[in-house]
């Protein structure tokens, strides 16, 4: 399945995605898909990194082409308050975001 479609479905259904990023297995809660310099990016909260929960909740930026072995998993998530879809960096480049 196409990586774009996997991320779009995960955002729409508020389900996590799993992938390998920088040689680490990550579980992400994707909040927005957008473009920057003609490349696709997803901002997501890292739920799990190599089997460990991060110490703090933060929104990370991931280049979609850098997420390998991307799959959607049956693990729901809630929108994090740290996500602001009205942030100026998303203006005019947002493809899809959770509401």
BALOBA-1460 file (C-alpha; in Angstrom, 3 decimals):
// residues 99
<rec num="1" residu="x" x="0.000" y="0.000" z="0.000"/>
<rec num="2" residu="x" x="1.160" y="3.528" z="-0.785"/>
<rec num="3" residu="x" x="2.792" y="5.392" z="2.156"/>
<rec num="4" residu="x" x="0.647" y="8.488" z="1.508"/>
<rec num="5" residu="x" x="-2.524" y="6.425" z="1.725"/>
<rec num="6" residu="x" x="-1.402" y="4.681" z="4.921"/>
<rec num="7" residu="x" x="-0.745" y="8.016" z="6.630"/>
<rec num="8" residu="x" x="-3.981" y="9.576" z="5.360"/>
<rec num="9" residu="x" x="-6.006" y="6.625" z="6.627"/>
<rec num="10" residu="x" x="-4.197" y="6.671" z="9.974"/>
<rec num="11" residu="x" x="-4.935" y="10.382" z="10.429"/>
<rec num="12" residu="x" x="-8.587" y="9.949" z="9.398"/>
<rec num="13" residu="x" x="-9.125" y="6.956" z="11.683"/>
<rec num="14" residu="x" x="-6.797" y="8.210" z="14.446"/>
<rec num="15" residu="x" x="-4.788" y="5.026" z="14.444"/>
<rec num="16" residu="x" x="-1.053" y="4.718" z="14.878"/>
<rec num="17" residu="x" x="1.516" y="3.802" z="12.272"/>
<rec num="18" residu="x" x="4.658" y="1.732" z="12.673"/>
<rec num="19" residu="x" x="7.820" y="2.178" z="10.658"/>
<rec num="20" residu="x" x="11.578" y="2.189" z="10.809"/>
<rec num="21" residu="x" x="13.075" y="5.675" z="11.052"/>
<rec num="22" residu="x" x="16.833" y="6.210" z="11.440"/>
<rec num="23" residu="x" x="17.261" y="2.457" z="12.013"/>
<rec num="24" residu="x" x="14.811" y="2.501" z="14.937"/>
<rec num="25" residu="x" x="11.362" y="0.923" z="15.017"/>
<rec num="26" residu="x" x="8.849" y="3.628" z="15.914"/>
<rec num="27" residu="x" x="5.140" y="3.769" z="16.612"/>
<rec num="28" residu="x" x="3.720" y="7.168" z="15.723"/>
<rec num="29" residu="x" x="0.418" y="8.961" z="16.227"/>
<rec num="30" residu="x" x="0.212" y="11.048" z="13.017"/>
<rec num="31" residu="x" x="-1.512" y="14.411" z="13.349"/>
<rec num="32" residu="x" x="-0.852" y="16.147" z="10.011"/>
<rec num="33" residu="x" x="0.478" y="15.445" z="6.519"/>
<rec num="34" residu="x" x="1.929" y="18.413" z="4.646"/>
<rec num="35" residu="x" x="4.528" y="19.493" z="2.107"/>
<rec num="36" residu="x" x="7.762" y="21.372" z="2.548"/>
<rec num="37" residu="x" x="10.195" y="22.030" z="-0.336"/>
<rec num="38" residu="x" x="8.115" y="19.696" z="-2.535"/>
<rec num="39" residu="x" x="8.583" y="16.782" z="-0.105"/>
<rec num="40" residu="x" x="5.950" y="15.106" z="2.087"/>
<rec num="41" residu="x" x="6.234" y="15.334" z="5.868"/>
<rec num="42" residu="x" x="4.163" y="14.042" z="8.737"/>
<rec num="43" residu="x" x="4.126" y="15.592" z="12.197"/>
<rec num="44" residu="x" x="3.407" y="12.921" z="14.759"/>
<rec num="45" residu="x" x="3.753" y="12.078" z="18.427"/>
<rec num="46" residu="x" x="6.182" y="9.223" z="19.061"/>
<rec num="47" residu="x" x="4.298" y="6.630" z="21.084"/>
<rec num="48" residu="x" x="7.082" y="4.060" z="21.152"/>
<rec num="49" residu="x" x="10.720" y="3.995" z="20.020"/>
<rec num="50" residu="x" x="12.451" y="0.598" z="19.917"/>
<rec num="51" residu="x" x="10.017" y="-0.739" z="22.507"/>
<rec num="52" residu="x" x="10.390" y="2.192" z="24.901"/>
<rec num="53" residu="x" x="7.989" y="5.006" z="25.678"/>
<rec num="54" residu="x" x="9.556" y="8.483" z="25.337"/>
<rec num="55" residu="x" x="10.001" y="10.469" z="28.559"/>
<rec num="56" residu="x" x="7.976" y="13.413" z="27.283"/>
<rec num="57" residu="x" x="5.179" y="13.949" z="24.792"/>
<rec num="58" residu="x" x="6.289" y="16.024" z="21.837"/>
<rec num="59" residu="x" x="5.383" y="16.489" z="18.227"/>
<rec num="60" residu="x" x="8.121" y="15.344" z="15.866"/>
<rec num="61" residu="x" x="8.563" y="15.993" z="12.168"/>
<rec num="62" residu="x" x="9.225" y="12.981" z="9.952"/>
<rec num="63" residu="x" x="10.036" y="13.033" z="6.250"/>
<rec num="64" residu="x" x="7.645" y="10.520" z="4.738"/>
<rec num="65" residu="x" x="10.296" y="9.055" z="2.425"/>
<rec num="66" residu="x" x="12.416" y="8.284" z="5.523"/>
<rec num="67" residu="x" x="9.741" y="6.051" z="7.076"/>
<rec num="68" residu="x" x="10.402" y="2.527" z="5.775"/>
<rec num="69" residu="x" x="8.206" y="-0.523" z="6.265"/>
<rec num="70" residu="x" x="5.268" y="1.753" z="6.997"/>
<rec num="71" residu="x" x="2.101" y="0.047" z="8.263"/>
<rec num="72" residu="x" x="-1.053" y="1.153" z="10.033"/>
<rec num="73" residu="x" x="-1.702" y="-0.609" z="13.342"/>
<rec num="74" residu="x" x="-4.847" y="-1.135" z="15.375"/>
<rec num="75" residu="x" x="-3.899" y="1.267" z="18.149"/>
<rec num="76" residu="x" x="-5.972" y="4.414" z="18.536"/>
<rec num="77" residu="x" x="-4.827" y="7.777" z="19.834"/>
<rec num="78" residu="x" x="-6.298" y="11.088" z="20.959"/>
<rec num="79" residu="x" x="-5.317" y="14.446" z="19.539"/>
<rec num="80" residu="x" x="-2.504" y="15.912" z="21.607"/>
<rec num="81" residu="x" x="-3.028" y="19.467" z="22.892"/>
<rec num="82" residu="x" x="0.502" y="20.377" z="21.710"/>
<rec num="83" residu="x" x="-0.693" y="20.076" z="18.089"/>
<rec num="84" residu="x" x="-1.861" y="23.364" z="16.585"/>
<rec num="85" residu="x" x="-3.224" y="22.933" z="13.043"/>
<rec num="86" residu="x" x="-3.331" y="26.734" z="12.732"/>
<rec num="87" residu="x" x="0.457" y="27.039" z="13.151"/>
<rec num="88" residu="x" x="1.912" y="29.267" z="10.433"/>
<rec num="89" residu="x" x="4.269" y="26.515" z="9.202"/>
<rec num="90" residu="x" x="1.214" y="24.579" z="7.962"/>
<rec num="91" residu="x" x="-0.381" y="27.523" z="6.126"/>
<rec num="92" residu="x" x="-1.053" y="26.641" z="2.517"/>
<rec num="93" residu="x" x="0.812" y="23.306" z="2.634"/>
<rec num="94" residu="x" x="-1.511" y="21.059" z="4.664"/>
<rec num="95" residu="x" x="-2.812" y="18.016" z="2.813"/>
<rec num="96" residu="x" x="-4.726" y="16.441" z="5.708"/>
<rec num="97" residu="x" x="-4.873" y="16.875" z="9.476"/>
<rec num="98" residu="x" x="-6.872" y="15.624" z="12.432"/>
<rec num="99" residu="x" x="-9.512" y="18.049" z="13.613"/>
